[in-house]
Amino acid sequence: MFRRSVVLVLGVVALVLASSFVSRMMLSGNLPSAYDTGLTVDTAFKTSEKPLLIEFYTDECTSCQMVTPLVHRTHKNNFNEQLTMVMVDVANPNNAPFMQLFGIQSVPALFVFDHKHMKKEAIEFSAFQTPNTIAHAVREALARIRVRVKQS
Protein backbone atom coordinates (compact mmCIF):
# COMPACT_ATOMS: atom_id res chain seq x y z
CA MET A 1 0.00 0.00 0.00
CA PHE A 2 2.77 2.43 0.95
CA ARG A 3 4.66 1.66 -2.24
CA ARG A 4 1.58 2.42 -4.37
CA SER A 5 1.09 5.75 -2.60
CA VAL A 6 4.70 6.76 -3.21
CA VAL A 7 4.45 5.85 -6.89
CA LEU A 8 1.18 7.76 -7.19
CA VAL A 9 2.64 10.87 -5.49
CA LEU A 10 5.76 10.73 -7.66
CA GLY A 11 3.59 10.40 -10.75
CA VAL A 12 1.51 13.43 -9.79
CA VAL A 13 4.63 15.48 -9.05
CA ALA A 14 6.11 14.49 -12.42
CA LEU A 15 2.90 15.54 -14.20
CA VAL A 16 2.81 18.89 -12.41
CA LEU A 17 6.44 19.60 -13.28
CA ALA A 18 5.95 18.52 -16.89
CA SER A 19 2.84 20.67 -17.32
CA SER A 20 4.62 23.65 -15.77
CA PHE A 21 7.54 23.21 -18.16
CA VAL A 22 5.27 22.82 -21.19
CA SER A 23 3.14 25.85 -20.26
CA ARG A 24 6.28 27.94 -19.77
CA MET A 25 7.57 26.86 -23.17
CA MET A 26 4.24 27.66 -24.82
CA LEU A 27 4.02 31.04 -23.13
CA SER A 28 7.55 32.04 -24.11
CA GLY A 29 6.64 31.57 -27.78
CA ASN A 30 4.06 34.35 -27.41
CA LEU A 31 6.39 36.84 -25.77
CA PRO A 32 7.37 39.72 -28.03
CA SER A 33 11.03 39.25 -27.13
CA ALA A 34 10.89 35.85 -28.86
CA TYR A 35 10.50 37.79 -32.13
CA ASP A 36 13.27 40.29 -31.40
CA THR A 37 15.91 40.18 -34.15
CA GLY A 38 18.57 41.62 -31.86
CA LEU A 39 19.03 44.55 -34.22
CA THR A 40 19.18 47.81 -32.30
CA VAL A 41 17.95 51.15 -33.61
CA ASP A 42 21.55 52.42 -33.52
CA THR A 43 22.84 49.53 -35.61
CA ALA A 44 19.93 49.67 -38.05
CA PHE A 45 20.36 53.43 -38.37
CA LYS A 46 24.00 52.97 -39.36
CA THR A 47 23.72 49.86 -41.55
CA SER A 48 20.29 49.64 -43.14
CA GLU A 49 19.72 50.97 -46.63
CA LYS A 50 15.95 50.60 -46.14
CA PRO A 51 13.57 52.56 -43.91
CA LEU A 52 12.89 51.00 -40.51
CA LEU A 53 9.75 49.41 -39.13
CA ILE A 54 10.17 49.98 -35.40
CA GLU A 55 8.03 48.16 -32.86
CA PHE A 56 8.07 49.28 -29.22
CA TYR A 57 7.01 46.52 -26.83
CA THR A 58 7.39 44.91 -23.45
CA ASP A 59 6.93 41.25 -22.62
CA GLU A 60 4.52 42.09 -19.80
CA CYS A 61 2.09 43.81 -22.18
CA THR A 62 -0.80 41.54 -23.13
CA SER A 63 -1.61 43.63 -26.21
CA CYS A 64 2.04 43.36 -27.31
CA GLN A 65 1.82 39.57 -27.00
CA MET A 66 -1.15 39.58 -29.39
CA VAL A 67 0.11 42.24 -31.82
CA THR A 68 3.76 41.23 -32.24
CA PRO A 69 3.09 37.99 -34.17
CA LEU A 70 0.78 39.94 -36.52
CA VAL A 71 3.36 42.66 -37.11
CA HIS A 72 6.09 40.14 -37.85
CA ARG A 73 3.90 38.11 -40.18
CA THR A 74 3.00 41.34 -41.99
CA HIS A 75 6.65 42.38 -42.26
CA LYS A 76 7.77 38.97 -43.49
CA ASN A 77 5.00 38.61 -46.07
CA ASN A 78 4.76 42.19 -47.34
CA PHE A 79 7.70 44.39 -46.42
CA ASN A 80 10.78 42.21 -45.95
CA GLU A 81 12.45 43.79 -48.99
CA GLN A 82 11.28 47.35 -48.22
CA LEU A 83 11.71 47.77 -44.46
CA THR A 84 14.19 46.66 -41.81
CA MET A 85 12.42 45.36 -38.70
CA VAL A 86 13.66 46.67 -35.35
CA MET A 87 12.17 45.95 -31.93
CA VAL A 88 12.64 48.18 -28.91
CA ASP A 89 11.93 46.78 -25.44
CA VAL A 90 10.63 49.69 -23.36
CA ALA A 91 11.49 47.80 -20.15
CA ASN A 92 15.18 48.16 -21.00
CA PRO A 93 16.47 51.44 -19.52
CA ASN A 94 19.00 51.73 -22.36
CA ASN A 95 16.07 52.33 -24.73
CA ALA A 96 14.77 55.41 -22.90
CA PRO A 97 16.30 57.85 -25.44
CA PHE A 98 14.41 56.15 -28.28
CA MET A 99 11.18 56.22 -26.29
CA GLN A 100 11.64 59.98 -25.82
CA LEU A 101 12.59 60.54 -29.45
CA PHE A 102 9.44 58.75 -30.66
CA GLY A 103 7.20 60.08 -27.88
CA ILE A 104 6.22 56.63 -26.63
CA GLN A 105 3.46 56.86 -24.04
CA SER A 106 2.08 53.32 -24.32
CA VAL A 107 2.82 50.02 -26.01
CA PRO A 108 2.52 48.41 -28.42
CA ALA A 109 3.64 51.21 -30.71
CA LEU A 110 4.70 50.88 -34.32
CA PHE A 111 6.50 53.39 -36.54
CA VAL A 112 7.82 53.60 -40.06
CA PHE A 113 11.03 55.63 -39.88
CA ASP A 114 13.02 56.85 -42.87
CA HIS A 115 16.32 57.46 -41.14
CA LYS A 116 17.98 58.90 -44.25
CA HIS A 117 15.47 61.74 -44.40
CA MET A 118 14.60 61.78 -40.67
CA LYS A 119 10.88 61.26 -41.29
CA LYS A 120 8.68 59.10 -39.10
CA GLU A 121 5.06 58.02 -39.27
CA ALA A 122 3.17 56.33 -36.48
CA ILE A 123 0.86 53.40 -37.15
CA GLU A 124 -2.40 53.92 -35.30
CA PHE A 125 -3.34 51.32 -32.69
CA SER A 126 -6.65 50.76 -34.49
CA ALA A 127 -4.67 49.15 -37.35
CA PHE A 128 -3.35 46.37 -35.08
CA GLN A 129 -6.22 43.99 -35.83
CA THR A 130 -5.05 41.72 -38.65
CA PRO A 131 -1.99 41.41 -40.89
CA ASN A 132 -4.04 43.05 -43.67
CA THR A 133 -4.98 46.10 -41.60
CA ILE A 134 -1.38 46.46 -40.45
CA ALA A 135 -0.07 46.13 -44.03
CA HIS A 136 -2.53 48.77 -45.24
CA ALA A 137 -1.48 51.18 -42.48
CA VAL A 138 2.24 50.62 -43.18
CA ARG A 139 1.73 51.22 -46.92
CA GLU A 140 -0.07 54.48 -46.12
CA ALA A 141 2.71 55.53 -43.75
CA LEU A 142 5.34 54.82 -46.40
CA ALA A 143 3.36 56.87 -48.93
CA ARG A 144 3.06 59.80 -46.49
CA ILE A 145 6.81 59.70 -45.89
CA ARG A 146 7.53 59.70 -49.63
CA VAL A 147 5.28 62.74 -50.09
CA ARG A 148 6.99 64.56 -47.21
CA VAL A 149 10.45 63.74 -48.63
CA LYS A 150 9.46 65.13 -52.06
CA GLN A 151 8.12 68.30 -50.47
CA SER A 152 11.31 68.99 -48.55
HURAZI-V519657 format. One record per residue. N is the residue number from 0. RES is the residue in three letters. D_FIRST is the distance of its C-alpha to the first C-alpha in whole Angstrom. Layout:
BEGIN
N|RES|D_FIRST + N|RES|D_FIRST
END
This chain:
BEGIN
0|MET|0 + 1|PHE|4 + 2|ARG|5 + 3|ARG|5 + 4|SER|6 + 5|VAL|9 + 6|VAL|10 + 7|LEU|11 + 8|VAL|12 + 9|LEU|14 + 10|GLY|15 + 11|VAL|17 + 12|VAL|19 + 13|ALA|20 + 14|LEU|21 + 15|VAL|23 + 16|LEU|25 + 17|ALA|26 + 18|SER|27 + 19|SER|29 + 20|PHE|30 + 21|VAL|32 + 22|SER|33 + 23|ARG|35 + 24|MET|36 + 25|MET|37 + 26|LEU|39 + 27|SER|41 + 28|GLY|43 + 29|ASN|44 + 30|LEU|45 + 31|PRO|49 + 32|SER|49 + 33|ALA|47 + 34|TYR|51 + 35|ASP|53 + 36|THR|55 + 37|GLY|56 + 38|LEU|59 + 39|THR|61 + 40|VAL|64 + 41|ASP|66 + 42|THR|65 + 43|ALA|66 + 44|PHE|69 + 45|LYS|70 + 46|THR|69 + 47|SER|69 + 48|GLU|72 + 49|LYS|70 + 50|PRO|70 + 51|LEU|66 + 52|LEU|64 + 53|ILE|62 + 54|GLU|59 + 55|PHE|58 + 56|TYR|54 + 57|THR|51 + 58|ASP|48 + 59|GLU|47 + 60|CYS|49 + 61|THR|48 + 62|SER|51 + 63|CYS|51 + 64|GLN|48 + 65|MET|49 + 66|VAL|53 + 67|THR|52 + 68|PRO|51 + 69|LEU|54 + 70|VAL|57 + 71|HIS|56 + 72|ARG|56 + 73|THR|59 + 74|HIS|60 + 75|LYS|59 + 76|ASN|60 + 77|ASN|64 + 78|PHE|65 + 79|ASN|63 + 80|GLU|67 + 81|GLN|69 + 82|LEU|66 + 83|THR|64 + 84|MET|61 + 85|VAL|60 + 86|MET|57 + 87|VAL|58 + 88|ASP|55 + 89|VAL|56 + 90|ALA|53 + 91|ASN|55 + 92|PRO|57 + 93|ASN|59 + 94|ASN|60 + 95|ALA|62 + 96|PRO|65 + 97|PHE|65 + 98|MET|63 + 99|GLN|66 + 100|LEU|68 + 101|PHE|67 + 102|GLY|67 + 103|ILE|63 + 104|GLN|62 + 105|SER|59 + 106|VAL|56 + 107|PRO|56 + 108|ALA|60 + 109|LEU|62 + 110|PHE|65 + 111|VAL|67 + 112|PHE|69 + 113|ASP|72 + 114|HIS|73 + 115|LYS|76 + 116|HIS|78 + 117|MET|75 + 118|LYS|75 + 119|LYS|71 + 120|GLU|70 + 121|ALA|67 + 122|ILE|65 + 123|GLU|64 + 124|PHE|61 + 125|SER|62 + 126|ALA|62 + 127|PHE|58 + 128|GLN|57 + 129|THR|57 + 130|PRO|58 + 131|ASN|61 + 132|THR|62 + 133|ILE|62 + 134|ALA|64 + 135|HIS|67 + 136|ALA|67 + 137|VAL|67 + 138|ARG|69 + 139|GLU|71 + 140|ALA|71 + 141|LEU|72 + 142|ALA|75 + 143|ARG|76 + 144|ILE|76 + 145|ARG|78 + 146|VAL|80 + 147|ARG|80 + 148|VAL|81 + 149|LYS|84 + 150|GLN|85 + 151|SER|85
END
